[in-house]
């Protein structure tokens, strides 16, 4: 059965055993799992990767069928779920196992996904799509946080925090907590201190890297890759930054189709594009026609899946992708 993410509080957790949470918004998924499940069942949480279950299916079934005298209910979270686990989940559904809830956490699933179709059609399952947070949603999270903590910051700084969180509410919340902790010292928070306090300045190279890639500045793209000591852990952040900027580029080109004046489109774009970024955004619009941007978004999703499957080699995979896109002609 399909449900909306914002309606999660209306769901009776005692009524359903199988949940599918899919989509690109990992922060929102983790937030729901933590607040709605882990807090209620703190000592009965078991986490698996899909690959572990598929490789040791019998052991997995034994673990969910066995019931300790010290447990009232088990919560099983399966990460990186895909269509491969559909038959296993269907088998569990038919067994009607009591005192257990299974949450599948998946990335983007297409409409033709067998796993998604199963969860959408069954009446005793919950299927929720977690789409990327909008600028307005992230801004609302920041404004609410600062209001509750009685911290006064300008809208300009809030916009900056939101812009550089790359559409990830977990990144944003980490920075909000840092600002809260600093405010407890009693010192007045200036804009300069905000930039030094958070990781925004450190993450600027990720932003600059992706900007140069989209602007087809292959020489500078290679220089940034060579001069920075990126790690495998940085790869997802860089890729998400690239996705965020590519989606912004998509919206700009869509608006440019109605208004041929590119300078006016950039000037009126919401959220506002900082003056220092306007020229490179204009270069990106020149190099990326509308059809190619859609292809790029699909490619980024495929590369993210590849990175998650090859974590030890993720930096090489990402670097090759970034360099190829910077060199590739899209005109």
C-alpha positions as CSV (number, residue, x, y, z in Angstrom):
1,X,0.0,0.0,0.0
2,X,1.3,3.4,-1.0
3,X,1.7,6.1,1.7
4,X,3.2,9.6,1.8
5,X,6.2,10.3,3.9
6,X,4.6,13.2,5.7
7,X,1.7,10.9,6.7
8,X,4.0,8.4,8.6
9,X,2.5,9.5,11.9
10,X,-0.9,8.3,10.8
11,X,0.3,4.8,10.3
12,X,-0.5,2.2,13.0
13,X,2.8,0.4,13.5
14,X,1.1,-2.5,15.1
15,X,-0.9,-3.2,12.0
16,X,1.9,-3.7,9.4
17,X,5.0,-5.9,9.4
18,X,6.6,-5.1,6.0
19,X,7.8,-1.6,5.0
20,X,9.6,-0.3,1.9
21,X,11.3,3.1,2.1
22,X,12.9,4.0,-1.2
23,X,14.3,7.1,-2.9
24,X,17.3,9.4,-2.8
25,X,16.5,11.2,0.5
26,X,18.6,9.1,2.8
27,X,18.5,11.7,5.5
28,X,14.7,11.7,5.7
29,X,14.6,7.9,5.6
30,X,17.1,7.6,8.5
31,X,15.2,10.2,10.4
32,X,11.9,8.2,10.2
33,X,13.6,4.9,11.0
34,X,15.3,6.4,14.0
35,X,12.2,8.3,15.4
36,X,9.4,5.9,14.6
37,X,11.1,2.5,15.0
38,X,14.5,2.6,16.8
39,X,13.3,4.7,19.7
40,X,10.3,2.4,20.3
41,X,12.3,-0.8,20.0
42,X,15.8,0.3,21.1
43,X,17.1,-3.2,22.0
44,X,15.5,-5.2,19.3
45,X,17.1,-3.7,16.2
46,X,18.9,-5.9,13.7
47,X,20.6,-4.5,10.6
48,X,21.5,-6.4,7.4
49,X,22.8,-5.6,4.0
50,X,20.7,-7.2,1.2
51,X,23.8,-9.1,0.0
52,X,24.2,-10.8,3.5
53,X,20.6,-12.1,3.4
54,X,20.8,-13.4,-0.2
55,X,24.1,-15.2,0.5
56,X,22.9,-16.8,3.8
57,X,19.1,-17.0,3.3
58,X,18.7,-20.1,5.5
59,X,20.5,-18.4,8.4
60,X,18.4,-15.3,8.0
61,X,15.2,-17.3,8.1
62,X,16.3,-19.1,11.2
63,X,17.1,-15.8,12.9
64,X,13.7,-14.3,12.2
65,X,11.8,-17.5,13.1
66,X,13.6,-17.9,16.5
67,X,12.3,-15.8,19.3
68,X,14.2,-15.1,22.5
69,X,12.4,-15.0,25.8
70,X,13.9,-11.6,26.4
71,X,12.4,-10.1,23.2
72,X,8.9,-9.0,22.5
73,X,9.4,-7.9,18.9
74,X,12.2,-7.7,16.4
75,X,12.9,-4.8,14.0
76,X,15.0,-5.9,11.0
77,X,16.4,-3.1,8.7
78,X,17.7,-4.2,5.3
79,X,19.9,-1.7,3.6
80,X,20.6,-1.3,-0.1
81,X,17.5,-3.4,-1.0
82,X,16.7,-4.1,-4.6
83,X,14.5,-6.4,-6.8
84,X,16.8,-9.3,-5.9
85,X,15.2,-9.6,-2.5
86,X,11.6,-9.5,-3.7
87,X,11.1,-13.3,-3.6
88,X,12.5,-13.6,-0.1
89,X,10.2,-10.9,1.2
90,X,7.2,-12.4,-0.6
91,X,8.1,-15.7,1.1
92,X,8.2,-14.0,4.5
93,X,4.9,-12.4,3.8
94,X,3.3,-15.7,3.1
95,X,4.6,-17.2,6.4
96,X,2.8,-14.5,8.3
97,X,5.6,-14.3,10.9
98,X,4.5,-12.7,14.2
99,X,6.4,-10.3,16.4
100,X,8.7,-9.0,13.6
101,X,8.8,-5.9,11.4
102,X,11.1,-5.7,8.4
103,X,12.1,-2.3,6.9
104,X,13.7,-2.3,3.4
105,X,15.7,0.8,2.7
106,X,16.3,1.2,-1.1
107,X,17.7,3.8,-3.4
108,X,15.7,5.0,-6.4
109,X,13.3,2.3,-7.7
110,X,11.8,2.6,-11.2
111,X,8.0,2.2,-11.7
112,X,8.7,-1.2,-13.3
113,X,10.6,-2.4,-10.1
114,X,9.2,-5.8,-9.0
115,X,9.9,-5.0,-5.4
116,X,8.2,-1.6,-5.5
117,X,5.2,-3.1,-7.3
118,X,4.8,-5.8,-4.7
119,X,4.8,-3.3,-1.8
120,X,2.5,-0.9,-3.6
121,X,-0.2,-3.5,-4.4
122,X,-0.2,-5.6,-1.2
123,X,-2.7,-4.3,1.4
124,X,-0.6,-5.5,4.4
125,X,2.6,-3.6,3.4
126,X,3.6,0.0,3.5
127,X,5.5,1.6,0.6
128,X,6.8,5.2,0.9
129,X,8.9,7.2,-1.6
130,X,11.4,9.6,-0.1
131,X,12.1,12.4,-2.7
132,X,14.8,14.9,-2.4
133,X,14.2,17.8,0.0
134,X,13.3,21.1,-1.6
135,X,15.1,24.3,-0.7
136,X,11.9,25.4,1.1
137,X,11.8,22.3,3.2
138,X,15.5,22.6,4.3
139,X,15.1,26.3,4.9
140,X,12.0,25.6,7.1
141,X,14.1,23.0,9.1
142,X,16.8,25.6,9.7
143,X,14.4,28.4,10.6
144,X,12.5,26.1,13.0
145,X,15.7,24.9,14.7
146,X,17.1,28.4,15.2
147,X,13.7,29.7,16.5
148,X,13.5,26.8,19.1
149,X,17.1,27.4,20.2
150,X,16.6,31.2,20.3
151,X,19.5,31.8,17.9
152,X,19.3,34.9,15.7
153,X,20.8,34.5,12.2
154,X,20.2,36.4,9.0
155,X,18.2,34.8,6.2
156,X,21.3,35.2,4.0
157,X,23.2,32.8,6.3
158,X,20.3,30.4,6.4
159,X,20.2,30.4,2.6
160,X,23.9,29.7,2.5
161,X,23.6,26.8,4.9
162,X,20.8,25.3,2.9
163,X,22.6,25.9,-0.4
164,X,25.7,24.1,0.7
165,X,24.0,21.2,2.5
166,X,23.5,19.9,-1.1
167,X,19.9,18.9,-0.5
168,X,20.9,16.6,2.4
169,X,19.0,17.2,5.6
170,X,21.6,15.2,7.6
171,X,24.4,17.5,6.4
172,X,22.3,20.5,7.3
173,X,21.4,19.2,10.8
174,X,25.0,18.4,11.6
175,X,25.9,22.0,10.9
176,X,22.9,23.3,12.9
177,X,24.1,21.3,15.9
178,X,27.6,22.8,15.6
179,X,26.1,26.3,15.6
180,X,23.9,25.5,18.6
181,X,26.9,24.2,20.6
182,X,28.9,27.3,19.8
183,X,26.1,29.6,20.8
184,X,26.1,28.1,24.3
185,X,29.5,29.8,24.9
186,X,27.5,33.1,25.1
187,X,29.6,34.6,22.3
188,X,27.8,36.6,19.6
189,X,27.8,34.6,16.3
190,X,28.9,36.6,13.2
191,X,28.7,35.5,9.6
192,X,32.5,35.0,9.5
193,X,32.3,32.7,12.5
194,X,29.6,30.6,10.9
195,X,31.7,30.0,7.9
196,X,34.7,29.0,10.0
197,X,32.6,26.9,12.4
198,X,30.9,24.7,9.9
199,X,32.4,22.5,7.2
200,X,31.1,24.7,4.5
201,X,34.4,26.3,3.7
202,X,36.1,22.9,3.7
203,X,33.5,21.5,1.4
204,X,33.9,24.4,-1.0
205,X,36.4,22.3,-3.1
206,X,33.6,19.8,-3.7
207,X,31.4,22.7,-4.9
208,X,34.2,24.1,-7.0
209,X,35.0,20.7,-8.5
210,X,31.5,20.1,-9.6
211,X,31.1,23.6,-10.9
212,X,34.2,23.2,-13.1
213,X,33.0,19.8,-14.3
214,X,29.7,21.2,-15.5
215,X,31.4,24.3,-17.0
216,X,33.5,21.9,-19.1
217,X,36.7,23.3,-17.6
218,X,38.6,20.0,-17.8
219,X,42.0,21.5,-16.9
220,X,40.8,23.0,-13.7
221,X,38.7,19.9,-12.9
222,X,41.8,17.7,-13.1
223,X,43.9,20.2,-11.0
224,X,41.3,20.2,-8.2
225,X,41.2,16.4,-8.2
226,X,45.0,16.2,-8.1
227,X,45.5,18.9,-5.4
228,X,42.9,17.6,-2.9
229,X,43.3,14.5,-0.8
230,X,39.8,13.2,-1.3
231,X,39.0,9.8,0.3
232,X,36.5,7.1,-0.7
233,X,34.2,8.5,2.0
234,X,34.1,11.9,0.2
235,X,32.8,10.3,-3.1
236,X,29.1,10.2,-2.2
237,X,29.2,13.9,-1.0
238,X,30.9,15.0,-4.2
239,X,28.4,13.0,-6.3
240,X,25.4,14.4,-4.4
241,X,26.8,17.9,-4.9
242,X,27.1,17.3,-8.6
243,X,23.5,16.0,-8.7
244,X,22.3,19.0,-6.8
245,X,23.9,21.4,-9.2
246,X,22.7,19.4,-12.2
247,X,19.1,19.5,-11.0
248,X,19.5,23.3,-10.6
249,X,20.8,23.5,-14.1
250,X,17.7,21.5,-15.3
251,X,15.4,24.1,-13.7
252,X,17.3,26.9,-15.2
253,X,17.2,25.5,-18.7
254,X,13.5,24.8,-18.3
255,X,12.9,28.4,-17.4
256,X,15.2,29.6,-20.2
257,X,12.9,27.8,-22.7
258,X,10.2,30.3,-21.8
259,X,12.5,33.3,-21.3
260,X,15.3,33.5,-23.9
261,X,17.2,36.1,-21.8
262,X,19.6,33.8,-19.8
263,X,20.9,36.7,-17.7
264,X,17.3,37.5,-16.6
265,X,16.6,33.8,-15.8
266,X,19.7,33.5,-13.6
267,X,18.9,36.8,-11.9
268,X,15.3,35.8,-11.0
269,X,16.1,32.2,-10.1
270,X,15.0,31.0,-6.6
271,X,16.8,30.3,-4.4
272,X,19.0,33.2,-5.5
273,X,22.3,32.4,-7.2
274,X,25.2,34.3,-5.5
275,X,26.7,37.0,-7.6
276,X,30.1,35.3,-7.7
277,X,28.6,32.1,-9.1
278,X,26.5,33.7,-11.9
279,X,29.2,33.6,-14.5
280,X,30.0,30.0,-14.1
281,X,26.3,29.0,-14.0
282,X,26.0,30.9,-17.3
283,X,28.8,28.8,-18.8
284,X,27.2,25.6,-17.6
285,X,23.9,26.6,-19.3
286,X,25.8,27.1,-22.5
287,X,27.4,23.7,-22.4
288,X,24.4,21.7,-21.2
289,X,21.2,21.6,-23.4
290,X,18.1,20.3,-21.7
291,X,18.1,16.8,-23.1
292,X,21.7,16.2,-22.1
293,X,21.0,17.3,-18.5
294,X,18.3,14.6,-18.1
295,X,20.9,12.0,-19.4
296,X,23.4,13.4,-16.9
297,X,21.0,12.9,-13.9
298,X,20.4,9.3,-14.9
299,X,24.2,8.7,-15.3
300,X,24.8,10.2,-11.8
301,X,22.2,7.7,-10.3
302,X,24.0,4.8,-12.0
303,X,27.4,6.0,-10.8
304,X,26.1,6.2,-7.2
305,X,25.0,2.6,-7.3
306,X,28.4,1.6,-8.7
307,X,30.2,3.5,-5.9
308,X,28.1,1.7,-3.3
309,X,29.0,-1.7,-4.8
310,X,32.7,-0.8,-5.2
311,X,33.5,1.2,-2.1
312,X,37.2,0.4,-2.2
313,X,37.6,1.7,-5.7
314,X,35.0,4.5,-5.5
315,X,37.5,7.3,-5.8
316,X,38.9,6.1,-9.1
317,X,35.4,5.5,-10.4
318,X,34.2,8.9,-9.4
319,X,37.3,10.7,-10.8
320,X,37.0,9.0,-14.1
321,X,33.3,10.0,-14.3
322,X,34.0,13.6,-13.4
323,X,36.9,14.0,-15.8
324,X,35.0,12.4,-18.7
325,X,32.0,14.6,-18.1
326,X,34.3,17.7,-18.0
327,X,35.8,16.7,-21.4
328,X,32.7,15.4,-23.1
329,X,31.1,17.7,-25.6
330,X,27.4,18.2,-25.1
331,X,26.7,20.7,-27.9
